[in-house]
Amino acid sequence: MKGIIGFTILACTLSLASSLRVRRGAEEDNIREAVFRYGVRHDCSQLEGRGVFFLSVGTEHDEDPSDGFMKRFVERKPVVRKASRAKTGSGGLIEDKETGELGVILSAKTIKWVDDTHVEVEVECYESSSIAASDTYLVEKRGDRWTVSKVVNHWVS
């Protein structure tokens, strides 16, 4: 009898943990969207007038968000594109491979869950071989929306 009760408790715990992972995974694109909109709106670039922001996710600059995710930014000004469209041009500046337009790579690297309504996101902003920054964005869920509540700067070059 104790074995059946123990097994039932274990099965319920695993089911709850799996459900939590699925729910959190579904929220991560919403978190990244809030982070990217904040980064673009507050222009992480040190040089004004950048025409395009190149978005990346994960631990490397070249991991593009999905096409479905990018549709969230179709009408966005300044223009938002996948990081794979970026290249290092003359003078080490980031530019669009096709248009030559100057831009910034904005990368949401890792998402650390503090609890169900608070996360910490590692964010990097890279605009040239000598101009970059690394921050942690504290993001919280207010109602049904994720919002950046604080930015902790780690370094700027």
C-alpha positions as CSV (number, residue, x, y, z in Angstrom):
1,M,0.0,0.0,0.0
2,K,2.8,2.4,0.9
3,G,4.4,1.7,-2.5
4,I,1.2,2.7,-4.4
5,I,0.9,5.9,-2.4
6,G,4.5,6.7,-2.9
7,F,4.2,6.0,-6.6
8,T,1.1,8.2,-6.9
9,I,2.8,11.1,-5.1
10,L,5.8,10.8,-7.4
11,A,3.7,10.6,-10.6
12,C,1.7,13.7,-9.5
13,T,4.9,15.6,-8.7
14,L,6.5,14.7,-12.1
15,S,3.3,15.7,-13.9
16,L,3.2,19.1,-12.1
17,A,6.9,19.7,-12.9
18,S,6.3,18.8,-16.6
19,S,3.3,21.1,-16.8
20,L,5.3,24.0,-15.2
21,R,8.1,23.5,-17.7
22,V,5.7,23.6,-20.6
23,R,3.9,26.7,-19.3
24,R,7.2,28.5,-18.6
25,G,8.6,27.5,-22.1
26,A,5.5,29.0,-23.7
27,E,6.0,32.2,-21.8
28,E,9.7,32.6,-22.8
29,D,8.9,34.1,-26.2
30,N,6.7,36.7,-24.4
31,I,9.6,37.5,-22.1
32,R,12.0,37.9,-25.0
33,E,9.5,40.1,-26.8
34,A,9.3,42.4,-23.7
35,V,13.1,42.5,-23.5
36,F,13.6,43.3,-27.2
37,R,11.0,46.0,-27.2
38,Y,12.6,47.6,-24.1
39,G,16.1,47.4,-25.6
40,V,15.0,48.9,-28.9
41,R,12.8,51.6,-27.2
42,H,15.5,52.6,-24.8
43,D,18.1,52.3,-27.6
44,C,20.9,50.2,-26.2
45,S,23.1,51.7,-28.9
46,Q,25.6,54.3,-27.8
47,L,25.4,55.9,-31.3
48,E,22.1,57.4,-32.2
49,G,20.4,56.8,-35.5
50,R,20.9,53.1,-35.9
51,G,18.5,52.0,-38.6
52,V,18.1,48.3,-37.7
53,F,18.2,46.0,-34.7
54,F,19.3,42.4,-35.2
55,L,17.8,40.0,-32.7
56,S,19.3,36.8,-31.4
57,V,18.4,34.4,-28.7
58,G,20.4,31.8,-26.8
59,T,24.1,31.9,-25.9
60,E,25.5,33.0,-29.3
61,H,24.9,36.0,-31.5
62,D,24.0,33.9,-34.5
63,E,21.0,32.1,-33.0
64,D,18.0,33.6,-34.8
65,P,14.5,33.8,-33.3
66,S,11.9,31.8,-35.1
67,D,9.9,33.2,-38.1
68,G,6.8,33.2,-35.9
69,F,8.5,35.2,-33.2
70,M,9.8,37.8,-35.8
71,K,6.3,38.4,-37.0
72,R,5.7,40.2,-33.7
73,F,8.0,43.0,-35.0
74,V,6.8,43.3,-38.6
75,E,5.6,46.9,-38.3
76,R,8.3,48.0,-35.9
77,K,10.4,51.1,-36.4
78,P,13.3,51.1,-36.3
79,V,13.5,47.9,-38.4
80,V,14.0,44.6,-36.6
81,R,15.7,41.7,-38.3
82,K,17.2,38.3,-37.4
83,A,20.9,38.4,-36.3
84,S,21.9,36.2,-39.3
85,R,21.3,39.3,-41.5
86,A,24.1,41.2,-39.6
87,K,27.8,41.4,-40.5
88,T,30.8,43.3,-39.2
89,G,31.5,46.0,-41.8
90,S,34.2,48.6,-42.2
91,G,35.5,50.0,-39.0
92,G,34.1,47.1,-37.1
93,L,30.6,48.4,-37.2
94,I,27.6,46.1,-37.4
95,E,25.7,46.4,-40.6
96,D,23.0,44.7,-42.7
97,K,24.5,42.2,-45.1
98,E,22.0,43.2,-47.8
99,T,21.5,47.0,-47.4
100,G,24.7,48.1,-45.6
101,E,22.5,49.9,-43.1
102,L,24.2,50.4,-39.7
103,G,22.7,48.4,-36.8
104,V,23.0,46.8,-33.4
105,I,22.8,43.1,-32.4
106,L,20.5,42.8,-29.4
107,S,20.8,39.4,-27.8
108,A,18.6,37.8,-25.1
109,K,20.9,35.1,-23.9
110,T,19.5,33.1,-20.9
111,I,16.3,33.3,-18.9
112,K,16.5,32.5,-15.2
113,W,13.2,31.9,-13.5
114,V,13.1,33.4,-10.0
115,D,9.4,32.4,-9.6
116,D,6.3,32.3,-11.8
117,T,6.1,36.0,-12.3
118,H,9.8,37.2,-12.1
119,V,12.8,36.3,-14.4
120,E,16.3,37.6,-15.0
121,V,17.4,37.8,-18.6
122,E,21.1,38.2,-19.7
123,V,21.1,40.8,-22.5
124,E,24.0,41.9,-24.7
125,C,24.1,44.8,-27.0
126,Y,26.8,44.8,-29.7
127,E,27.3,47.5,-32.2
128,S,31.0,47.3,-33.1
129,S,34.2,45.6,-32.3
130,S,34.8,48.3,-29.6
131,I,31.2,49.2,-28.5
132,A,29.2,46.6,-26.5
133,A,27.4,46.2,-23.2
134,S,26.1,43.4,-21.0
135,D,23.1,43.7,-18.7
136,T,20.7,41.7,-16.7
137,Y,17.1,42.7,-17.3
138,L,14.8,42.0,-14.3
139,V,11.4,41.2,-15.9
140,E,8.1,40.7,-14.1
141,K,4.7,39.6,-15.2
142,R,2.0,42.3,-14.5
143,G,-1.4,40.9,-15.3
144,D,-1.0,39.2,-18.6
145,R,2.1,41.2,-19.8
146,W,5.8,40.9,-19.1
147,T,7.6,44.2,-18.3
148,V,11.2,45.1,-17.8
149,S,11.3,46.5,-14.2
150,K,15.0,47.1,-13.8
151,V,18.3,46.9,-15.7
152,V,21.5,46.0,-14.0
153,N,24.6,46.9,-16.1
154,H,27.6,44.5,-15.9
155,W,30.0,46.1,-18.3
156,V,30.2,48.6,-21.2
157,S,33.0,48.9,-23.6
